[in-house]
Structure formats: structure tokens, C-alpha cells
Amino acid sequence: MLGPSGIGLLGWFQSILGLLSTLTNMGIAQSGVREVSCAHSTGDTVKFSQTAKMLRRMSWITGLFGWVLVAIVSYPISVLAFGSGIYALAITILGPTLLLGSVSKGQMALVQGTRRIGALAQLQILAAATSAGISIGLYSLFGERAIVWAMFLTAAINLAFSWRVVSQISVPSVNLSWPATLQKSRKLLTLGSAFMWGGLLTTGADFAIRIIVLRHSGLEANGIYQAAWGISGMFAGFILGAMGADFYPRLTAVAAKNEKMNLLVNEQTEVGILLALPGLVATTLLTPWLMEAFYSGRFAAGEVLLPWFIIGIFGRVISWPLGYIQLAKAKPKWYAATQTVFACFHVGLSAVLLMVLGIQGLGVAFAASYIVHTFWNRWVSARLCNFRWSQAVMKLFFVAVAFLFAAIIAQHLITEGAIYFAFTLIFTCVSCLVSARELMSRLPGDHRIVLAVHRFSILKFLRRP
């Protein structure tokens, strides 16, 4: 419905709002999870209620600040990207979404901090399904003209569903003056500043890369980059987002105990690899069809990016649990340094390789950046809590790498369509079975999935060894 230029414009708007939201939100959504989790774990209802009220107030303040900032910088940003103020009005109209998003993130921090994971999952599923239905309807009727209104309605829907879930959490009424609110928010903002800096670098790097692509290759190339990135990160992003909802609060609870923290990180790394592997293998092998299936033939140029993006996403799966060590330990300087190194390396390498290799260079830069990021995180984690990868993690790492490289090699060597389709089907199924069996061996014997598998003789090859 939108085509490469429309997808490029949508991605550009999302990048702008992401950058400004990160700048004005002050990292309180992420640091709020930690504060809520700590307050909730004490069992002190007064402390918990004060933390919740302080978080809500700060969400409103930062959201209003974001709205005002968008109105001020809309014209300069449009000029920076397009050389004119053609999209200044559209950016201004999107300003209220920063307020809606800030309040929604504050609500979700409260849900995540109290570890209401089932409610959080329901919220995200319902909000995503509703937003998708409305957006598709608007795009089918109005095309590119509907982008701004679809984004606005999506933010409103997310807020409505988050409010519904939060209403189910018992938060006793408590008196909290504004001076006390500001006093209590200091710790929130101190850690939040590190989150803000890290998020600002991440979104800023994304914005900078899009500006480079836009100026070098045009809006259509930006849309192709956006499409390839969206497909490659879809599966892993879903898994990491789901696991992070519970992993971060659990890791925070044992932040003072290095051995328990290292055990949790290794366990989470194993689960991350096993859950992501089948999806990454399937995405690699299905590259020739994915662009056509999810977008259209006009996005075919993005096929060269997908294998490189998959390698980078695998690095993200490995490094993701390590990054949470810095957050759980409340080490804002280390977190800021990590994000700075990654963002600078990624943007610089992307700019150079885009000139040398064309659009494929963006994929190579992404893969190389996450390889460096993984080993940097490993080094930092060793300094903070004497972290080491377990033998189980190393074994799974090499198995996963073998699967991914076999898929990439097959994609280039097998030219016969029928043979390639058969190989894709068989190889993907094998990766699913390997991951399923390994996951089964890590679940408790009384887990409902284990018990369900044991009821079916046809699934005996998945049973716990």
C-alpha cells in the first residue's frame, strides 16, 4: 500500500519520534522498572505507592516536555533531513504522541516492575492487533497521507490498553507532595540519565544512518533498508522483548550476589539462543520470498541485507543478557560507555561501507558492530561481576553458528528452486527439533510443557534425556 518511499517516510518519522522521546523521557521508563521492582519486593505498601505515584507524575512531566520540544524543532529537523520544511507540520501533529507514549511507558514500567508478565503480554498483543487493524484500514483508504494519523492512533491505543491493565494493580492512595516527588525522583533520574544517554545514542545512531542513506541514496533506499531491518529483527525482537519483561526484575533482585547473577545470565543466554535459532535459520533461508511476502517485489534490493542483519541479530541475542548486568548493578557510567562505543562504531562503519559497498554495506556494518558489541559487553561483565560464559552456552553458541552459516552457504550454492525449497523445509525443521529438545532438557520435570509432551508418544524424541 505504501511502497518503498512510504515505508521510508514511516521509518523516518518513527526514528525522529524515537530520538526525541528518548531525549525527553529521561530514561525513567527503564529506571522506573528497577525502582518499582525494588519497592514491590520489600512488601512496604506505602513505599510502593509513593514510587508508583512519583513515576506517574514524572511520566506526565517528561511527556509534556516532549510535546513542546517537537513543536519547537519540527521545522529544523525537516530541513536537516529533506532540505526544506515540507514535513514540519506532520512532525508537529505527531508531538502529542510523545505525551501519550511517555504516560504509557510509565504505566508499563509499573506492570513490569510488579512482574505481572501475563497481563503485560495480553496488553501488548491486544494493542498490537488493534493498532494493526486500524493502520491497515487507514493505509488502504488514504495511502501515505494516513501515516501521521495511524501513528497518532497507535500511541493512543497503547495508552488505553496500558491504563486498563494498571487499573487491575492495587496501588493504595498515598499523600505525596511535589517537593517530595522531586526529591524521590533524583535516584530515578540518576539511573535514568544513563538509560537516556544509551537510548539517545541508539536512536541517534539509527537517525544518523537514515539521514546518511536518505542523502546518499534517496527515500526509496531508506524504505528498502527499513523493510529489511524490520523483517530480520521481527522474530528476535519479539523473543528478547518477551524475556526482558521478566528477566530484568529478576536480575535486579539478585544484583548483590554475583554467582546468582552469573547463573541467571547464562541461563537466559541459553534460552535466548534456543528460542531465536529456528526463526533466524528460517529467515535466512526464506530471504528470496520474505520481501515479496511481507512487502512487494519493489523491495527485492533488500535481500542482500538480510543475511548480514541475521548475523547481527544473533550477536544481539548473545549480548542482550550481558547488557542487563550493567543496569541491574546500577552502573550508569559503564552503560553509557558501552552504548557510546557501539553507536559511534556502528554509524562510522555504516557511512564508510555504504560508500564502498552500496546498500549491502549497511548490513555488513550492522553485523560487524554487534560482533564488537558482544565482546565488549563480555569484557565489561567480567569486570563488574567476574562473569564467564558457561560450557553449555559455548556449546550452544557453536551449534547455532554452524546452523546459521550452513543456511547462508546453502542460500548461495543451491540454485535449483525445488531442491532449495526442500532443503529449507528440512533444515528449518531440524533446527526446530534441536532447539525444542534442548529446551525440554532445561525445563523442570513438572513443567506443564514437559507434562504435555509426555502425553503424546509421537513426541517421544523431545522428551527429557
C-alpha positions in Angstrom: 0.0 0.0 0.0 2.8 2.4 0.8 5.7 1.3 -1.4 9.4 1.8 -0.6 9.1 5.6 -0.4 6.1 5.4 2.0 7.8 2.8 4.2 10.9 5.0 4.1 8.8 8.0 5.3 7.1 5.9 8.0 10.5 4.7 9.3 11.9 8.3 9.2 9.0 9.6 11.3 9.5 6.7 13.8 13.2 7.4 14.0 12.6 11.1 14.7 10.0 10.4 17.4 12.2 7.7 18.9 15.1 10.1 19.2 13.0 13.0 20.7 11.2 10.6 23.0 14.4 9.2 24.3 15.8 12.7 24.9 12.8 13.9 26.8 11.7 10.7 28.7 15.0 10.9 30.7 15.2 7.1 30.9 12.5 7.0 33.6 10.6 4.2 31.9 13.6 1.8 32.2 14.8 3.0 35.6 11.2 3.0 36.8 11.1 -0.8 36.3 14.0 -1.1 38.7 12.6 1.3 41.3 9.1 -0.3 41.2 10.7 -3.8 41.4 12.8 -2.9 44.5 9.8 -1.2 46.2 7.4 -4.0 45.5 9.9 -6.7 46.7 10.1 -5.1 50.2 6.4 -5.6 50.8 6.1 -2.0 52.1 2.8 -0.8 50.5 3.5 2.9 51.4 6.9 2.9 49.7 5.4 1.1 46.7 2.5 3.5 46.4 4.8 6.5 46.7 7.1 5.1 44.0 4.1 4.4 41.7 2.8 8.0 42.2 6.2 9.5 41.6 6.7 7.5 38.4 3.3 8.6 37.1 3.9 12.3 37.8 7.4 12.2 36.1 5.9 10.4 33.1 3.4 13.3 32.6 6.1 15.9 33.1 8.5 14.4 30.6 5.7 13.7 28.1 4.6 17.3 28.1 8.2 18.5 27.7 8.5 16.2 24.7 5.3 17.6 23.1 6.7 21.2 23.5 10.1 20.2 22.1 8.6 18.6 19.0 6.7 21.8 18.2 10.0 23.8 18.5 12.3 21.6 16.4 9.9 20.3 13.8 11.0 22.7 11.1 14.8 22.4 11.7 14.5 18.6 11.6 12.6 18.6 8.4 15.2 20.9 6.8 18.0 18.7 8.1 16.6 15.6 6.5 14.9 16.9 3.3 16.5 20.3 2.8 13.1 22.0 3.3 10.3 22.4 5.8 7.9 20.2 3.8 7.3 17.8 6.7 7.4 20.3 9.6 3.6 20.3 10.0 3.4 16.5 10.0 6.1 16.3 12.7 4.3 18.9 14.8 1.0 17.0 14.6 2.9 13.9 15.9 4.0 15.9 19.0 1.2 14.7 21.3 2.3 11.1 20.7 5.3 11.8 22.9 3.0 12.6 25.8 0.8 9.5 25.1 3.9 7.3 24.8 5.5 8.7 28.0 2.5 8.0 30.1 2.0 4.6 28.5 5.6 3.6 29.2 5.3 4.7 32.8 2.2 2.5 33.2 4.0 -0.4 31.6 7.0 0.1 33.9 4.6 -0.3 36.8 3.2 -3.5 35.3 6.7 -4.9 34.6 8.1 -3.9 37.9 5.4 -5.9 39.7 6.1 -8.8 37.4 2.6 -9.1 36.1 4.0 -10.8 33.0 0.8 -12.4 31.8 -1.1 -9.1 31.9 1.8 -7.3 30.1 1.7 -9.9 27.3 -2.0 -9.5 26.9 -1.6 -5.8 26.8 1.0 -5.9 24.1 -0.9 -8.4 22.0 -4.2 -6.6 22.1 -2.7 -3.2 21.5 -0.6 -4.5 18.5 -3.6 -6.3 16.9 -5.9 -3.3 17.3 -3.3 -0.8 16.0 -2.5 -3.0 13.1 -6.2 -3.3 12.1 -6.8 0.4 12.3 -3.5 1.3 10.5 -4.1 -1.1 7.6 -7.6 0.3 7.2 -6.3 3.9 7.0 -3.5 3.0 4.6 -5.9 1.2 2.3 -8.1 4.3 2.1 -5.6 7.2 2.2 -2.1 5.7 1.5 0.9 7.9 2.6 -1.5 10.6 3.8 -2.6 8.3 6.7 0.9 7.7 8.1 0.7 10.5 10.7 -2.8 9.7 11.9 -2.1 5.9 12.1 0.9 6.7 14.3 -1.2 9.0 16.5 -3.9 6.4 16.9 -1.4 3.7 17.7 0.0 5.8 20.6 -3.5 6.4 21.9 -4.4 2.7 21.7 -1.2 1.7 23.6 -2.1 4.2 26.4 -5.7 2.9 26.6 -4.7 -0.7 27.0 -1.9 0.1 29.5 -4.4 2.0 31.6 -6.7 -0.9 31.6 -4.0 -3.3 32.9 -2.7 -0.9 35.5 -6.2 -0.4 36.9 -6.0 -4.1 38.0 -3.0 -3.4 40.2 -3.7 -2.5 43.8 -2.0 0.8 44.5 -3.2 2.3 47.8 -3.8 6.0 47.9 -1.0 7.9 49.4 -0.1 11.6 50.1 3.0 12.8 48.2 3.8 16.5 47.9 5.5 17.9 44.8 8.7 18.7 46.7 8.8 15.1 47.9 8.1 13.9 44.4 11.1 15.8 43.1 13.2 14.5 46.0 12.3 10.9 45.3 12.8 11.3 41.6 16.5 12.0 42.0 17.5 8.4 42.1 15.1 7.6 39.2 16.7 10.4 37.1 20.3 9.5 38.0 20.0 6.0 36.7 17.6 7.2 34.1 20.2 9.6 32.7 22.3 6.6 31.8 19.3 4.9 30.1 18.6 8.2 28.3 22.2 8.5 27.1 22.3 4.9 25.9 18.9 5.2 24.3 19.8 8.5 22.8 22.9 7.0 21.2 20.9 4.0 19.9 18.1 6.1 18.4 20.5 8.8 17.4 22.6 6.3 15.5 19.5 5.0 13.8 18.5 8.5 12.8 22.1 9.3 11.6 22.2 6.2 9.4 18.8 7.1 7.9 20.0 10.6 7.2 23.1 9.2 5.5 21.0 6.8 3.4 18.5 9.5 2.6 21.2 11.9 1.4 23.3 9.3 -0.4 20.6 7.1 -2.0 17.2 8.7 -1.5 13.9 8.0 0.3 13.3 4.7 -1.6 16.6 3.2 -0.5 15.7 4.2 3.1 12.4 2.3 2.7 14.3 -0.8 1.5 16.6 -0.5 4.5 13.6 -0.2 6.8 11.9 -3.2 5.3 14.9 -5.5 5.6 15.6 -4.3 9.1 12.0 -4.9 10.1 11.9 -8.5 8.8 15.3 -9.5 10.3 14.6 -8.1 13.7 11.0 -9.2 14.0 11.4 -12.7 15.5 14.4 -12.0 17.7 12.9 -8.7 18.9 9.7 -10.5 19.9 11.6 -13.1 21.9 14.0 -10.6 23.6 11.2 -8.2 24.5 9.2 -11.1 26.0 12.1 -12.4 28.0 13.2 -8.9 29.2 9.8 -8.3 30.8 10.7 -10.9 33.5 14.5 -11.2 33.3 15.3 -7.6 34.2 13.3 -7.5 37.5 14.7 -11.0 38.5 18.3 -9.9 37.8 17.8 -6.7 39.8 16.6 -8.8 42.8 20.0 -10.7 42.9 22.2 -7.8 41.8 24.3 -8.0 45.1 25.0 -11.7 44.5 27.5 -12.2 41.6 27.2 -16.0 41.5 23.4 -16.0 41.2 23.6 -13.1 38.7 26.0 -15.0 36.5 23.8 -18.1 36.7 20.8 -16.2 35.6 22.6 -14.5 32.7 24.0 -17.8 31.4 20.5 -19.5 31.7 18.9 -16.5 29.9 21.6 -16.7 27.1 20.9 -20.4 26.6 17.1 -19.8 26.4 17.6 -16.8 24.0 19.8 -18.8 21.6 17.4 -21.8 21.6 14.3 -19.7 21.1 15.8 -17.5 18.4 17.7 -20.1 16.4 14.8 -21.6 14.4 13.5 -18.2 13.5 16.9 -16.9 12.4 17.5 -20.0 10.3 14.1 -19.8 8.7 14.6 -16.0 8.0 18.0 -16.7 6.3 16.7 -19.5 4.1 13.4 -17.7 3.2 15.1 -14.5 2.2 14.2 -14.8 -1.5 10.5 -14.9 -0.6 10.2 -12.7 2.5 10.5 -9.4 0.8 7.8 -10.4 -1.7 5.6 -11.9 1.0 5.8 -9.1 3.6 6.2 -6.1 1.2 6.4 -6.4 -2.6 8.8 -7.0 -5.5 9.8 -3.4 -5.3 11.7 -4.2 -2.1 13.8 -7.0 -3.7 17.0 -5.0 -3.4 16.8 -5.5 0.4 17.6 -9.2 0.0 21.3 -8.6 0.2 20.9 -7.0 3.6 19.0 -9.9 5.3 21.9 -12.4 5.8 24.1 -9.8 7.3 21.3 -8.5 9.5 20.7 -12.0 10.8 24.3 -12.4 11.9 24.0 -9.1 13.7 20.7 -10.1 15.3 22.4 -13.3 16.6 25.1 -11.1 18.2 22.3 -9.1 19.7 20.8 -12.3 21.2 24.1 -13.2 22.8 25.0 -9.7 24.1 21.5 -8.8 25.3 21.6 -10.6 28.7 25.1 -9.2 29.3 23.9 -5.6 28.9 21.4 -6.1 31.7 24.2 -6.7 34.2 25.2 -3.0 34.0 21.6 -2.0 34.6 20.9 -4.3 37.4 24.2 -3.3 39.1 23.2 0.4 38.7 26.4 1.2 36.8 25.3 4.2 34.7 28.9 5.1 33.6 29.6 1.7 32.3 26.3 1.5 30.5 26.8 5.0 28.9 30.4 4.0 27.8 29.1 0.7 26.2 26.4 2.5 24.3 28.8 5.2 23.1 31.3 2.8 21.8 28.6 0.8 19.9 26.8 3.8 18.4 30.0 5.6 17.2 31.4 2.4 15.7 28.1 1.5 14.0 27.5 4.9 12.4 31.0 5.4 11.3 31.3 1.9 9.7 27.9 2.3 8.1 28.9 5.6 6.5 32.1 4.1 5.1 30.7 0.8 3.9 27.7 2.5 2.3 30.1 4.5 0.1 32.2 1.4 -0.7 29.6 -1.5 -1.0 26.4 0.4 -1.6 23.3 -0.6 0.4 24.8 -4.0 1.3 27.5 -2.2 3.3 24.8 -1.3 5.8 24.2 -5.0 6.6 27.9 -5.7 6.9 28.3 -2.7 9.3 25.4 -4.0 11.4 26.9 -7.5 11.7 30.4 -6.2 12.5 29.1 -3.7 15.1 27.2 -6.4 17.0 30.2 -8.8 17.0 32.3 -6.0 18.6 29.4 -5.1 20.9 29.2 -8.7 22.2 32.8 -9.0 23.1 32.8 -5.5 24.7 29.9 -6.5 26.9 31.6 -9.7 27.8 34.7 -7.7 28.9 32.6 -5.2 30.9 30.6 -8.0 32.6 33.8 -9.8 33.7 34.9 -6.6 35.4 31.6 -6.0 37.1 30.8 -9.4 38.4 33.5 -11.8 37.3 31.2 -13.1 34.6 32.1 -16.1 32.4 30.1 -17.9 29.8 29.3 -21.5 30.9 30.3 -24.5 28.9 26.6 -25.0 28.0 26.4 -21.6 26.5 29.6 -22.1 24.5 28.3 -25.4 23.1 25.0 -23.8 22.0 26.9 -20.9 20.5 29.0 -23.1 18.2 25.9 -25.2 17.3 23.9 -22.1 16.4 26.8 -20.6 14.4 27.1 -23.8 12.4 23.4 -23.8 11.6 23.4 -20.1 10.5 26.5 -20.4 8.3 25.1 -23.6 6.8 21.9 -21.7 5.9 23.8 -18.8 4.4 26.1 -21.1 2.3 23.1 -23.1 1.1 21.4 -19.9 0.1 24.3 -19.1 -2.2 25.1 -22.5 -3.5 21.7 -24.2 -4.2 20.2 -22.7 -7.3 17.5 -25.3 -8.2 14.2 -24.0 -6.8 12.6 -27.3 -5.8 15.8 -28.6 -4.2 16.2 -25.3 -2.3 12.6 -25.4 -1.0 13.1 -29.0 0.2 16.4 -28.1 1.9 14.7 -25.1 3.6 11.9 -27.1 4.9 14.1 -30.0 6.2 16.8 -27.7 7.7 14.3 -25.4 9.4 12.5 -28.4 10.9 15.9 -29.9 12.2 16.8 -26.6 13.8 13.3 -26.5 15.5 13.7 -30.1 16.8 17.2 -29.4 18.1 16.1 -26.3 19.9 12.9 -27.9 21.3 14.9 -30.9 22.6 17.5 -28.7 24.3 14.8 -26.5 25.8 13.0 -29.6 27.2 16.2 -30.7 28.9 16.3 -27.4 30.7 12.7 -27.3 32.0 11.7 -28.8 35.4 10.2 -32.2 35.2 6.8 -31.0 36.4 6.6 -28.1 34.0 3.3 -28.1 32.0 5.1 -28.2 28.7 7.1 -31.3 29.7 4.0 -33.0 31.1 2.1 -32.2 27.8 4.9 -33.7 25.7 4.9 -36.9 27.7 1.3 -37.4 27.0 2.0 -37.9 23.2 4.1 -40.8 22.1 4.6 -39.2 18.7 6.7 -36.5 20.5 8.9 -39.0 22.4 12.1 -37.7 20.7 11.5 -34.4 22.5 11.3 -35.9 25.9 13.8 -35.0 28.6 17.0 -37.1 28.2 
